[in-house]
Amino acid sequence: MLKLVLHVPNTISEQQAIAAILSDMDTEITTLESRRNKTKLLKQGMMQELLTGMIRLPIDHSAVSVKTKPTVGMLQ
């Protein structure tokens, strides 16, 4: 049979300190999840506006380079 050893903090103050840290971590995780969800919704809305044509992105024609096919010379 397998024995399980659990280490438990000795004092109540140590237990409370651990509980406070875990509570802070839970709060941070909840905050980050909320930010992630808001960002996802913002991205989804922006993509919808771009795909439906409600918003058009400006095109900088000077940044676009046109590549031409290389000229092939005749072999003699």
mmCIF file of the N, C-alpha and C atoms, coordinates in Angstrom:
data_MODEL
# 
_entry.id   MODEL 
# 
loop_
_atom_site.group_PDB 
_atom_site.id 
_atom_site.type_symbol 
_atom_site.label_atom_id 
_atom_site.label_alt_id 
_atom_site.label_comp_id 
_atom_site.label_asym_id 
_atom_site.label_entity_id 
_atom_site.label_seq_id 
_atom_site.pdbx_PDB_ins_code 
_atom_site.Cartn_x 
_atom_site.Cartn_y 
_atom_site.Cartn_z 
_atom_site.occupancy 
_atom_site.B_iso_or_equiv 
_atom_site.pdbx_formal_charge 
_atom_site.auth_seq_id 
_atom_site.auth_comp_id 
_atom_site.auth_asym_id 
_atom_site.auth_atom_id 
_atom_site.pdbx_PDB_model_num 
ATOM 1   N N  . MET A 1 1  ? 0.836   -1.177 0.000   1.00 0.00 ? 1  MET A N  1 
ATOM 2   C CA . MET A 1 1  ? 0.000   0.000  0.000   1.00 0.00 ? 1  MET A CA 1 
ATOM 3   C C  . MET A 1 1  ? 0.888   1.250  0.000   1.00 0.00 ? 1  MET A C  1 
ATOM 4   N N  . LEU A 1 2  ? 0.418   2.297  -0.671  1.00 0.00 ? 2  LEU A N  1 
ATOM 5   C CA . LEU A 1 2  ? 1.169   3.535  -0.822  1.00 0.00 ? 2  LEU A CA 1 
ATOM 6   C C  . LEU A 1 2  ? 0.809   4.508  0.287   1.00 0.00 ? 2  LEU A C  1 
ATOM 7   N N  . LYS A 1 3  ? 1.833   5.089  0.894   1.00 0.00 ? 3  LYS A N  1 
ATOM 8   C CA . LYS A 1 3  ? 1.596   6.077  1.951   1.00 0.00 ? 3  LYS A CA 1 
ATOM 9   C C  . LYS A 1 3  ? 1.757   7.475  1.361   1.00 0.00 ? 3  LYS A C  1 
ATOM 10  N N  . LEU A 1 4  ? 0.878   8.363  1.761   1.00 0.00 ? 4  LEU A N  1 
ATOM 11  C CA . LEU A 1 4  ? 0.899   9.748  1.301   1.00 0.00 ? 4  LEU A CA 1 
ATOM 12  C C  . LEU A 1 4  ? 1.291   10.643 2.476   1.00 0.00 ? 4  LEU A C  1 
ATOM 13  N N  . VAL A 1 5  ? 2.355   11.419 2.276   1.00 0.00 ? 5  VAL A N  1 
ATOM 14  C CA . VAL A 1 5  ? 2.831   12.313 3.325   1.00 0.00 ? 5  VAL A CA 1 
ATOM 15  C C  . VAL A 1 5  ? 2.465   13.735 2.932   1.00 0.00 ? 5  VAL A C  1 
ATOM 16  N N  . LEU A 1 6  ? 1.735   14.426 3.797   1.00 0.00 ? 6  LEU A N  1 
ATOM 17  C CA . LEU A 1 6  ? 1.350   15.813 3.570   1.00 0.00 ? 6  LEU A CA 1 
ATOM 18  C C  . LEU A 1 6  ? 2.051   16.698 4.591   1.00 0.00 ? 6  LEU A C  1 
ATOM 19  N N  . HIS A 1 7  ? 2.678   17.755 4.090   1.00 0.00 ? 7  HIS A N  1 
ATOM 20  C CA . HIS A 1 7  ? 3.311   18.720 4.974   1.00 0.00 ? 7  HIS A CA 1 
ATOM 21  C C  . HIS A 1 7  ? 2.351   19.893 5.147   1.00 0.00 ? 7  HIS A C  1 
ATOM 22  N N  . VAL A 1 8  ? 1.951   20.121 6.381   1.00 0.00 ? 8  VAL A N  1 
ATOM 23  C CA . VAL A 1 8  ? 0.999   21.176 6.706   1.00 0.00 ? 8  VAL A CA 1 
ATOM 24  C C  . VAL A 1 8  ? 1.732   22.252 7.507   1.00 0.00 ? 8  VAL A C  1 
ATOM 25  N N  . PRO A 1 9  ? 1.480   23.533 7.177   1.00 0.00 ? 9  PRO A N  1 
ATOM 26  C CA . PRO A 1 9  ? 2.124   24.600 7.953   1.00 0.00 ? 9  PRO A CA 1 
ATOM 27  C C  . PRO A 1 9  ? 1.773   24.479 9.437   1.00 0.00 ? 9  PRO A C  1 
ATOM 28  N N  . ASN A 1 10 ? 2.775   24.746 10.256  1.00 0.00 ? 10 ASN A N  1 
ATOM 29  C CA . ASN A 1 10 ? 2.609   24.554 11.703  1.00 0.00 ? 10 ASN A CA 1 
ATOM 30  C C  . ASN A 1 10 ? 1.743   25.616 12.363  1.00 0.00 ? 10 ASN A C  1 
ATOM 31  N N  . THR A 1 11 ? 1.904   26.859 11.941  1.00 0.00 ? 11 THR A N  1 
ATOM 32  C CA . THR A 1 11 ? 1.200   27.941 12.636  1.00 0.00 ? 11 THR A CA 1 
ATOM 33  C C  . THR A 1 11 ? 0.063   28.470 11.780  1.00 0.00 ? 11 THR A C  1 
ATOM 34  N N  . ILE A 1 12 ? -0.890  29.061 12.472  1.00 0.00 ? 12 ILE A N  1 
ATOM 35  C CA . ILE A 1 12 ? -2.055  29.663 11.798  1.00 0.00 ? 12 ILE A CA 1 
ATOM 36  C C  . ILE A 1 12 ? -1.601  30.846 10.955  1.00 0.00 ? 12 ILE A C  1 
ATOM 37  N N  . SER A 1 13 ? -0.609  31.610 11.434  1.00 0.00 ? 13 SER A N  1 
ATOM 38  C CA . SER A 1 13 ? -0.141  32.776 10.677  1.00 0.00 ? 13 SER A CA 1 
ATOM 39  C C  . SER A 1 13 ? 0.511   32.348 9.358   1.00 0.00 ? 13 SER A C  1 
ATOM 40  N N  . GLU A 1 14 ? 1.217   31.238 9.362   1.00 0.00 ? 14 GLU A N  1 
ATOM 41  C CA . GLU A 1 14 ? 1.823   30.725 8.131   1.00 0.00 ? 14 GLU A CA 1 
ATOM 42  C C  . GLU A 1 14 ? 0.726   30.275 7.152   1.00 0.00 ? 14 GLU A C  1 
ATOM 43  N N  . GLN A 1 15 ? -0.295  29.632 7.664   1.00 0.00 ? 15 GLN A N  1 
ATOM 44  C CA . GLN A 1 15 ? -1.426  29.216 6.834   1.00 0.00 ? 15 GLN A CA 1 
ATOM 45  C C  . GLN A 1 15 ? -2.136  30.436 6.237   1.00 0.00 ? 15 GLN A C  1 
ATOM 46  N N  . GLN A 1 16 ? -2.305  31.480 7.036   1.00 0.00 ? 16 GLN A N  1 
ATOM 47  C CA . GLN A 1 16 ? -2.962  32.694 6.548   1.00 0.00 ? 16 GLN A CA 1 
ATOM 48  C C  . GLN A 1 16 ? -2.113  33.389 5.482   1.00 0.00 ? 16 GLN A C  1 
ATOM 49  N N  . ALA A 1 17 ? -0.788  33.374 5.656   1.00 0.00 ? 17 ALA A N  1 
ATOM 50  C CA . ALA A 1 17 ? 0.102   33.988 4.668   1.00 0.00 ? 17 ALA A CA 1 
ATOM 51  C C  . ALA A 1 17 ? 0.007   33.231 3.334   1.00 0.00 ? 17 ALA A C  1 
ATOM 52  N N  . ILE A 1 18 ? -0.013  31.924 3.400   1.00 0.00 ? 18 ILE A N  1 
ATOM 53  C CA . ILE A 1 18 ? -0.147  31.110 2.183   1.00 0.00 ? 18 ILE A CA 1 
ATOM 54  C C  . ILE A 1 18 ? -1.508  31.361 1.535   1.00 0.00 ? 18 ILE A C  1 
ATOM 55  N N  . ALA A 1 19 ? -2.551  31.409 2.337   1.00 0.00 ? 19 ALA A N  1 
ATOM 56  C CA . ALA A 1 19 ? -3.895  31.664 1.807   1.00 0.00 ? 19 ALA A CA 1 
ATOM 57  C C  . ALA A 1 19 ? -3.970  33.034 1.145   1.00 0.00 ? 19 ALA A C  1 
ATOM 58  N N  . ALA A 1 20 ? -3.320  34.038 1.720   1.00 0.00 ? 20 ALA A N  1 
ATOM 59  C CA . ALA A 1 20 ? -3.323  35.383 1.140   1.00 0.00 ? 20 ALA A CA 1 
ATOM 60  C C  . ALA A 1 20 ? -2.611  35.391 -0.210  1.00 0.00 ? 20 ALA A C  1 
ATOM 61  N N  . ILE A 1 21 ? -1.491  34.707 -0.296  1.00 0.00 ? 21 ILE A N  1 
ATOM 62  C CA . ILE A 1 21 ? -0.753  34.616 -1.564  1.00 0.00 ? 21 ILE A CA 1 
ATOM 63  C C  . ILE A 1 21 ? -1.603  33.929 -2.625  1.00 0.00 ? 21 ILE A C  1 
ATOM 64  N N  . LEU A 1 22 ? -2.235  32.821 -2.268  1.00 0.00 ? 22 LEU A N  1 
ATOM 65  C CA . LEU A 1 22 ? -3.074  32.093 -3.231  1.00 0.00 ? 22 LEU A CA 1 
ATOM 66  C C  . LEU A 1 22 ? -4.277  32.934 -3.663  1.00 0.00 ? 22 LEU A C  1 
ATOM 67  N N  . SER A 1 23 ? -4.825  33.695 -2.742  1.00 0.00 ? 23 SER A N  1 
ATOM 68  C CA . SER A 1 23 ? -5.944  34.573 -3.063  1.00 0.00 ? 23 SER A CA 1 
ATOM 69  C C  . SER A 1 23 ? -5.512  35.671 -4.041  1.00 0.00 ? 23 SER A C  1 
ATOM 70  N N  . ASP A 1 24 ? -4.329  36.246 -3.798  1.00 0.00 ? 24 ASP A N  1 
ATOM 71  C CA . ASP A 1 24 ? -3.792  37.260 -4.712  1.00 0.00 ? 24 ASP A CA 1 
ATOM 72  C C  . ASP A 1 24 ? -3.556  36.675 -6.105  1.00 0.00 ? 24 ASP A C  1 
ATOM 73  N N  . MET A 1 25 ? -3.075  35.455 -6.154  1.00 0.00 ? 25 MET A N  1 
ATOM 74  C CA . MET A 1 25 ? -2.835  34.800 -7.436  1.00 0.00 ? 25 MET A CA 1 
ATOM 75  C C  . MET A 1 25 ? -4.155  34.555 -8.176  1.00 0.00 ? 25 MET A C  1 
ATOM 76  N N  . ASP A 1 26 ? -5.186  34.153 -7.445  1.00 0.00 ? 26 ASP A N  1 
ATOM 77  C CA . ASP A 1 26 ? -6.512  33.958 -8.052  1.00 0.00 ? 26 ASP A CA 1 
ATOM 78  C C  . ASP A 1 26 ? -7.047  35.261 -8.631  1.00 0.00 ? 26 ASP A C  1 
ATOM 79  N N  . THR A 1 27 ? -6.854  36.351 -7.887  1.00 0.00 ? 27 THR A N  1 
ATOM 80  C CA . THR A 1 27 ? -7.303  37.664 -8.358  1.00 0.00 ? 27 THR A CA 1 
ATOM 81  C C  . THR A 1 27 ? -6.558  38.056 -9.631  1.00 0.00 ? 27 THR A C  1 
ATOM 82  N N  . GLU A 1 28 ? -5.256  37.835 -9.660  1.00 0.00 ? 28 GLU A N  1 
ATOM 83  C CA . GLU A 1 28 ? -4.441  38.162 -10.836 1.00 0.00 ? 28 GLU A CA 1 
ATOM 84  C C  . GLU A 1 28 ? -4.871  37.336 -12.047 1.00 0.00 ? 28 GLU A C  1 
ATOM 85  N N  . ILE A 1 29 ? -5.127  36.058 -11.831 1.00 0.00 ? 29 ILE A N  1 
ATOM 86  C CA . ILE A 1 29 ? -5.580  35.183 -12.926 1.00 0.00 ? 29 ILE A CA 1 
ATOM 87  C C  . ILE A 1 29 ? -6.920  35.670 -13.466 1.00 0.00 ? 29 ILE A C  1 
ATOM 88  N N  . THR A 1 30 ? -7.840  36.023 -12.584 1.00 0.00 ? 30 THR A N  1 
ATOM 89  C CA . THR A 1 30 ? -9.149  36.517 -13.006 1.00 0.00 ? 30 THR A CA 1 
ATOM 90  C C  . THR A 1 30 ? -9.013  37.804 -13.810 1.00 0.00 ? 30 THR A C  1 
ATOM 91  N N  . THR A 1 31 ? -8.137  38.699 -13.360 1.00 0.00 ? 31 THR A N  1 
ATOM 92  C CA . THR A 1 31 ? -7.905  39.959 -14.070 1.00 0.00 ? 31 THR A CA 1 
ATOM 93  C C  . THR A 1 31 ? -7.329  39.695 -15.461 1.00 0.00 ? 31 THR A C  1 
ATOM 94  N N  . LEU A 1 32 ? -6.349  38.816 -15.551 1.00 0.00 ? 32 LEU A N  1 
ATOM 95  C CA . LEU A 1 32 ? -5.737  38.493 -16.844 1.00 0.00 ? 32 LEU A CA 1 
ATOM 96  C C  . LEU A 1 32 ? -6.727  37.823 -17.797 1.00 0.00 ? 32 LEU A C  1 
ATOM 97  N N  . GLU A 1 33 ? -7.569  36.942 -17.263 1.00 0.00 ? 33 GLU A N  1 
ATOM 98  C CA . GLU A 1 33 ? -8.588  36.299 -18.101 1.00 0.00 ? 33 GLU A CA 1 
ATOM 99  C C  . GLU A 1 33 ? -9.574  37.331 -18.635 1.00 0.00 ? 33 GLU A C  1 
ATOM 100 N N  . SER A 1 34 ? -9.933  38.289 -17.799 1.00 0.00 ? 34 SER A N  1 
ATOM 101 C CA . SER A 1 34 ? -10.851 39.344 -18.218 1.00 0.00 ? 34 SER A CA 1 
ATOM 102 C C  . SER A 1 34 ? -10.231 40.188 -19.334 1.00 0.00 ? 34 SER A C  1 
ATOM 103 N N  . ARG A 1 35 ? -8.958  40.566 -19.175 1.00 0.00 ? 35 ARG A N  1 
ATOM 104 C CA . ARG A 1 35 ? -8.260  41.337 -20.220 1.00 0.00 ? 35 ARG A CA 1 
ATOM 105 C C  . ARG A 1 35 ? -8.171  40.547 -21.515 1.00 0.00 ? 35 ARG A C  1 
ATOM 106 N N  . ARG A 1 36 ? -7.871  39.256 -21.398 1.00 0.00 ? 36 ARG A N  1 
ATOM 107 C CA . ARG A 1 36 ? -7.777  38.403 -22.588 1.00 0.00 ? 36 ARG A CA 1 
ATOM 108 C C  . ARG A 1 36 ? -9.120  38.348 -23.310 1.00 0.00 ? 36 ARG A C  1 
ATOM 109 N N  . ASN A 1 37 ? -10.203 38.195 -22.574 1.00 0.00 ? 37 ASN A N  1 
ATOM 110 C CA . ASN A 1 37 ? -11.526 38.120 -23.191 1.00 0.00 ? 37 ASN A CA 1 
ATOM 111 C C  . ASN A 1 37 ? -11.903 39.436 -23.858 1.00 0.00 ? 37 ASN A C  1 
ATOM 112 N N  . LYS A 1 38 ? -11.592 40.559 -23.218 1.00 0.00 ? 38 LYS A N  1 
ATOM 113 C CA . LYS A 1 38 ? -11.873 41.869 -23.811 1.00 0.00 ? 38 LYS A CA 1 
ATOM 114 C C  . LYS A 1 38 ? -11.070 42.055 -25.097 1.00 0.00 ? 38 LYS A C  1 
ATOM 115 N N  . THR A 1 39 ? -9.814  41.631 -25.074 1.00 0.00 ? 39 THR A N  1 
ATOM 116 C CA . THR A 1 39 ? -8.962  41.750 -26.258 1.00 0.00 ? 39 THR A CA 1 
ATOM 117 C C  . THR A 1 39 ? -9.488  40.877 -27.390 1.00 0.00 ? 39 THR A C  1 
ATOM 118 N N  . LYS A 1 40 ? -9.937  39.671 -27.072 1.00 0.00 ? 40 LYS A N  1 
ATOM 119 C CA . LYS A 1 40 ? -10.516 38.788 -28.093 1.00 0.00 ? 40 LYS A CA 1 
ATOM 120 C C  . LYS A 1 40 ? -11.745 39.425 -28.735 1.00 0.00 ? 40 LYS A C  1 
ATOM 121 N N  . LEU A 1 41 ? -12.611 40.019 -27.903 1.00 0.00 ? 41 LEU A N  1 
ATOM 122 C CA . LEU A 1 41 ? -13.812 40.666 -28.432 1.00 0.00 ? 41 LEU A CA 1 
ATOM 123 C C  . LEU A 1 41 ? -13.459 41.866 -29.304 1.00 0.00 ? 41 LEU A C  1 
ATOM 124 N N  . LEU A 1 42 ? -12.459 42.643 -28.891 1.00 0.00 ? 42 LEU A N  1 
ATOM 125 C CA . LEU A 1 42 ? -12.013 43.783 -29.683 1.00 0.00 ? 42 LEU A CA 1 
ATOM 126 C C  . LEU A 1 42 ? -11.471 43.324 -31.032 1.00 0.00 ? 42 LEU A C  1 
ATOM 127 N N  . LYS A 1 43 ? -10.648 42.293 -31.013 1.00 0.00 ? 43 LYS A N  1 
ATOM 128 C CA . LYS A 1 43 ? -10.089 41.751 -32.252 1.00 0.00 ? 43 LYS A CA 1 
ATOM 129 C C  . LYS A 1 43 ? -11.202 41.243 -33.156 1.00 0.00 ? 43 LYS A C  1 
ATOM 130 N N  . GLN A 1 44 ? -12.155 40.526 -32.592 1.00 0.00 ? 44 GLN A N  1 
ATOM 131 C CA . GLN A 1 44 ? -13.266 39.991 -33.375 1.00 0.00 ? 44 GLN A CA 1 
ATOM 132 C C  . GLN A 1 44 ? -14.055 41.122 -34.026 1.00 0.00 ? 44 GLN A C  1 
ATOM 133 N N  . GLY A 1 45 ? -14.318 42.193 -33.287 1.00 0.00 ? 45 GLY A N  1 
ATOM 134 C CA . GLY A 1 45 ? -15.045 43.334 -33.832 1.00 0.00 ? 45 GLY A CA 1 
ATOM 135 C C  . GLY A 1 45 ? -14.272 44.026 -34.943 1.00 0.00 ? 45 GLY A C  1 
ATOM 136 N N  . MET A 1 46 ? -12.962 44.187 -34.744 1.00 0.00 ? 46 MET A N  1 
ATOM 137 C CA . MET A 1 46 ? -12.141 44.830 -35.767 1.00 0.00 ? 46 MET A CA 1 
ATOM 138 C C  . MET A 1 46 ? -12.085 43.981 -37.043 1.00 0.00 ? 46 MET A C  1 
ATOM 139 N N  . MET A 1 47 ? -11.944 42.677 -36.879 1.00 0.00 ? 47 MET A N  1 
ATOM 140 C CA . MET A 1 47 ? -11.909 41.790 -38.046 1.00 0.00 ? 47 MET A CA 1 
ATOM 141 C C  . MET A 1 47 ? -13.241 41.843 -38.792 1.00 0.00 ? 47 MET A C  1 
ATOM 142 N N  . GLN A 1 48 ? -14.342 41.891 -38.061 1.00 0.00 ? 48 GLN A N  1 
ATOM 143 C CA . GLN A 1 48 ? -15.666 41.961 -38.682 1.00 0.00 ? 48 GLN A CA 1 
ATOM 144 C C  . GLN A 1 48 ? -15.805 43.240 -39.492 1.00 0.00 ? 48 GLN A C  1 
ATOM 145 N N  . GLU A 1 49 ? -15.343 44.360 -38.934 1.00 0.00 ? 49 GLU A N  1 
ATOM 146 C CA . GLU A 1 49 ? -15.430 45.638 -39.645 1.00 0.00 ? 49 GLU A CA 1 
ATOM 147 C C  . GLU A 1 49 ? -14.550 45.638 -40.899 1.00 0.00 ? 49 GLU A C  1 
ATOM 148 N N  . LEU A 1 50 ? -13.378 45.008 -40.811 1.00 0.00 ? 50 LEU A N  1 
ATOM 149 C CA . LEU A 1 50 ? -12.503 44.935 -41.983 1.00 0.00 ? 50 LEU A CA 1 
ATOM 150 C C  . LEU A 1 50 ? -13.089 44.024 -43.055 1.00 0.00 ? 50 LEU A C  1 
ATOM 151 N N  . LEU A 1 51 ? -13.618 42.890 -42.643 1.00 0.00 ? 51 LEU A N  1 
ATOM 152 C CA . LEU A 1 51 ? -14.131 41.916 -43.616 1.00 0.00 ? 51 LEU A CA 1 
ATOM 153 C C  . LEU A 1 51 ? -15.419 42.382 -44.284 1.00 0.00 ? 51 LEU A C  1 
ATOM 154 N N  . THR A 1 52 ? -16.219 43.179 -43.594 1.00 0.00 ? 52 THR A N  1 
ATOM 155 C CA . THR A 1 52 ? -17.460 43.668 -44.197 1.00 0.00 ? 52 THR A CA 1 
ATOM 156 C C  . THR A 1 52 ? -17.246 44.956 -44.987 1.00 0.00 ? 52 THR A C  1 
ATOM 157 N N  . GLY A 1 53 ? -16.051 45.517 -44.916 1.00 0.00 ? 53 GLY A N  1 
ATOM 158 C CA . GLY A 1 53 ? -15.753 46.726 -45.660 1.00 0.00 ? 53 GLY A CA 1 
ATOM 159 C C  . GLY A 1 53 ? -16.173 47.999 -44.945 1.00 0.00 ? 53 GLY A C  1 
ATOM 160 N N  . MET A 1 54 ? -16.596 47.900 -43.708 1.00 0.00 ? 54 MET A N  1 
ATOM 161 C CA . MET A 1 54 ? -16.984 49.090 -42.948 1.00 0.00 ? 54 MET A CA 1 
ATOM 162 C C  . MET A 1 54 ? -15.782 49.999 -42.735 1.00 0.00 ? 54 MET A C  1 
ATOM 163 N N  . ILE A 1 55 ? -14.612 49.384 -42.592 1.00 0.00 ? 55 ILE A N  1 
ATOM 164 C CA . ILE A 1 55 ? -13.369 50.127 -42.411 1.00 0.00 ? 55 ILE A CA 1 
ATOM 165 C C  . ILE A 1 55 ? -12.405 49.676 -43.502 1.00 0.00 ? 55 ILE A C  1 
ATOM 166 N N  . ARG A 1 56 ? -11.739 50.623 -44.134 1.00 0.00 ? 56 ARG A N  1 
ATOM 167 C CA . ARG A 1 56 ? -10.746 50.324 -45.157 1.00 0.00 ? 56 ARG A CA 1 
ATOM 168 C C  . ARG A 1 56 ? -9.389  50.789 -44.650 1.00 0.00 ? 56 ARG A C  1 
ATOM 169 N N  . LEU A 1 57 ? -8.389  49.996 -44.889 1.00 0.00 ? 57 LEU A N  1 
ATOM 170 C CA . LEU A 1 57 ? -7.046  50.385 -44.503 1.00 0.00 ? 57 LEU A CA 1 
ATOM 171 C C  . LEU A 1 57 ? -6.432  51.219 -45.612 1.00 0.00 ? 57 LEU A C  1 
ATOM 172 N N  . PRO A 1 58 ? -5.731  52.291 -45.258 1.00 0.00 ? 58 PRO A N  1 
ATOM 173 C CA . PRO A 1 58 ? -5.067  53.090 -46.295 1.00 0.00 ? 58 PRO A CA 1 
ATOM 174 C C  . PRO A 1 58 ? -3.906  52.306 -46.894 1.00 0.00 ? 58 PRO A C  1 
ATOM 175 N N  . ILE A 1 59 ? -3.719  52.446 -48.182 1.00 0.00 ? 59 ILE A N  1 
ATOM 176 C CA . ILE A 1 59 ? -2.639  51.744 -48.866 1.00 0.00 ? 59 ILE A CA 1 
ATOM 177 C C  . ILE A 1 59 ? -1.564  52.759 -49.223 1.00 0.00 ? 59 ILE A C  1 
ATOM 178 N N  . ASP A 1 60 ? -0.354  52.477 -48.825 1.00 0.00 ? 60 ASP A N  1 
ATOM 179 C CA . ASP A 1 60 ? 0.784   53.318 -49.153 1.00 0.00 ? 60 ASP A CA 1 
ATOM 180 C C  . ASP A 1 60 ? 1.411   52.762 -50.427 1.00 0.00 ? 60 ASP A C  1 
ATOM 181 N N  . HIS A 1 61 ? 1.132   53.382 -51.545 1.00 0.00 ? 61 HIS A N  1 
ATOM 182 C CA . HIS A 1 61 ? 1.602   52.881 -52.835 1.00 0.00 ? 61 HIS A CA 1 
ATOM 183 C C  . HIS A 1 61 ? 3.111   52.990 -52.980 1.00 0.00 ? 61 HIS A C  1 
ATOM 184 N N  . SER A 1 62 ? 3.734   53.884 -52.231 1.00 0.00 ? 62 SER A N  1 
ATOM 185 C CA . SER A 1 62 ? 5.184   54.016 -52.340 1.00 0.00 ? 62 SER A CA 1 
ATOM 186 C C  . SER A 1 62 ? 5.897   52.824 -51.705 1.00 0.00 ? 62 SER A C  1 
ATOM 187 N N  . ALA A 1 63 ? 5.232   52.134 -50.801 1.00 0.00 ? 63 ALA A N  1 
ATOM 188 C CA . ALA A 1 63 ? 5.847   50.996 -50.136 1.00 0.00 ? 63 ALA A CA 1 
ATOM 189 C C  . ALA A 1 63 ? 5.693   49.717 -50.950 1.00 0.00 ? 63 ALA A C  1 
ATOM 190 N N  . VAL A 1 64 ? 4.827   49.738 -51.953 1.00 0.00 ? 64 VAL A N  1 
ATOM 191 C CA . VAL A 1 64 ? 4.583   48.545 -52.757 1.00 0.00 ? 64 VAL A CA 1 
ATOM 192 C C  . VAL A 1 64 ? 5.572   48.532 -53.906 1.00 0.00 ? 64 VAL A C  1 
ATOM 193 N N  . SER A 1 65 ? 6.303   47.448 -54.019 1.00 0.00 ? 65 SER A N  1 
ATOM 194 C CA . SER A 1 65 ? 7.231   47.341 -55.143 1.00 0.00 ? 65 SER A CA 1 
ATOM 195 C C  . SER A 1 65 ? 6.662   46.358 -56.149 1.00 0.00 ? 65 SER A C  1 
ATOM 196 N N  . VAL A 1 66 ? 6.765   46.704 -57.407 1.00 0.00 ? 66 VAL A N  1 
ATOM 197 C CA . VAL A 1 66 ? 6.261   45.850 -58.472 1.00 0.00 ? 66 VAL A CA 1 
ATOM 198 C C  . VAL A 1 66 ? 7.446   45.094 -59.046 1.00 0.00 ? 66 VAL A C  1 
ATOM 199 N N  . LYS A 1 67 ? 7.352   43.784 -59.001 1.00 0.00 ? 67 LYS A N  1 
ATOM 200 C CA . LYS A 1 67 ? 8.434   42.957 -59.533 1.00 0.00 ? 67 LYS A CA 1 
ATOM 201 C C  . LYS A 1 67 ? 8.071   42.551 -60.970 1.00 0.00 ? 67 LYS A C  1 
ATOM 202 N N  . THR A 1 68 ? 9.019   42.693 -61.823 1.00 0.00 ? 68 THR A N  1 
ATOM 203 C CA . THR A 1 68 ? 8.812   42.265 -63.201 1.00 0.00 ? 68 THR A CA 1 
ATOM 204 C C  . THR A 1 68 ? 9.578   40.996 -63.458 1.00 0.00 ? 68 THR A C  1 
ATOM 205 N N  . LYS A 1 69 ? 9.152   40.270 -64.466 1.00 0.00 ? 69 LYS A N  1 
ATOM 206 C CA . LYS A 1 69 ? 9.833   39.032 -64.807 1.00 0.00 ? 69 LYS A CA 1 
ATOM 207 C C  . LYS A 1 69 ? 11.184  39.385 -65.423 1.00 0.00 ? 69 LYS A C  1 
ATOM 208 N N  . PRO A 1 70 ? 12.184  38.624 -65.098 1.00 0.00 ? 70 PRO A N  1 
ATOM 209 C CA . PRO A 1 70 ? 13.495  38.902 -65.692 1.00 0.00 ? 70 PRO A CA 1 
ATOM 210 C C  . PRO A 1 70 ? 13.478  38.644 -67.193 1.00 0.00 ? 70 PRO A C  1 
ATOM 211 N N  . THR A 1 71 ? 14.234  39.441 -67.912 1.00 0.00 ? 71 THR A N  1 
ATOM 212 C CA . THR A 1 71 ? 14.323  39.270 -69.345 1.00 0.00 ? 71 THR A CA 1 
ATOM 213 C C  . THR A 1 71 ? 15.275  38.128 -69.641 1.00 0.00 ? 71 THR A C  1 
ATOM 214 N N  . VAL A 1 72 ? 14.806  37.236 -70.493 1.00 0.00 ? 72 VAL A N  1 
ATOM 215 C CA . VAL A 1 72 ? 15.639  36.091 -70.850 1.00 0.00 ? 72 VAL A CA 1 
ATOM 216 C C  . VAL A 1 72 ? 16.243  36.378 -72.213 1.00 0.00 ? 72 VAL A C  1 
ATOM 217 N N  . GLY A 1 73 ? 17.547  36.327 -72.302 1.00 0.00 ? 73 GLY A N  1 
ATOM 218 C CA . GLY A 1 73 ? 18.245  36.592 -73.568 1.00 0.00 ? 73 GLY A CA 1 
ATOM 219 C C  . GLY A 1 73 ? 18.277  35.330 -74.437 1.00 0.00 ? 73 GLY A C  1 
ATOM 220 N N  . MET A 1 74 ? 18.473  35.526 -75.679 1.00 0.00 ? 74 MET A N  1 
ATOM 221 C CA . MET A 1 74 ? 18.565  34.405 -76.624 1.00 0.00 ? 74 MET A CA 1 
ATOM 222 C C  . MET A 1 74 ? 19.975  33.834 -76.583 1.00 0.00 ? 74 MET A C  1 
ATOM 223 N N  . LEU A 1 75 ? 20.052  32.544 -76.549 1.00 0.00 ? 75 LEU A N  1 
ATOM 224 C CA . LEU A 1 75 ? 21.345  31.884 -76.594 1.00 0.00 ? 75 LEU A CA 1 
ATOM 225 C C  . LEU A 1 75 ? 21.737  31.666 -78.040 1.00 0.00 ? 75 LEU A C  1 
ATOM 226 N N  . GLN A 1 76 ? 22.984  31.917 -78.386 1.00 0.00 ? 76 GLN A N  1 
ATOM 227 C CA . GLN A 1 76 ? 23.441  31.711 -79.784 1.00 0.00 ? 76 GLN A CA 1 
ATOM 228 C C  . GLN A 1 76 ? 24.311  30.504 -79.898 1.00 0.00 ? 76 GLN A C  1 
# 
